[in-house]
Amino acid sequence: MGGIKMDPSWAGRRRVVRLSLLSCFGLALYSMYLGPAMAAVVFPCVSALAGAVIGSYVFGAAWERTSGVQSLNQEKK
């Protein structure tokens, strides 16, 4: 991947993201089971949580990649 090696902690991060999204999905399904009134309350919260998890994962990956490229450029100087 372009000379930048992924940190072993990424496997753990992906596991946390997958478990978080799976729990969001499970909570959404359970709220549908409880009824439409409960689903109307829970869905916006769960979708916001899932969006925040995905957004922070993508932003964190971009941030780490950018800082990794910058550190490689500084080492070359």
Contacts in CASP RR format, 6 or more apart in sequence:
PFRMAT RR
TARGET T0000
AUTHOR 0000-0000-0000
METHOD contacts of the structure
MODEL  1
MGGIKMDPSWAGRRRVVRLSLLSCFGLALYSMYLGPAMAAVVFPCVSALA
GAVIGSYVFGAAWERTSGVQSLNQEKK
4 65 0 8 1.000
4 68 0 8 1.000
4 69 0 8 1.000
4 72 0 8 1.000
7 64 0 8 1.000
13 57 0 8 1.000
17 53 0 8 1.000
17 54 0 8 1.000
17 57 0 8 1.000
20 49 0 8 1.000
20 50 0 8 1.000
20 53 0 8 1.000
21 50 0 8 1.000
21 53 0 8 1.000
21 54 0 8 1.000
24 46 0 8 1.000
24 47 0 8 1.000
24 49 0 8 1.000
24 50 0 8 1.000
24 53 0 8 1.000
27 42 0 8 1.000
27 46 0 8 1.000
28 39 0 8 1.000
28 42 0 8 1.000
28 43 0 8 1.000
28 46 0 8 1.000
28 47 0 8 1.000
31 38 0 8 1.000
31 39 0 8 1.000
31 41 0 8 1.000
31 42 0 8 1.000
31 43 0 8 1.000
31 46 0 8 1.000
32 39 0 8 1.000
END
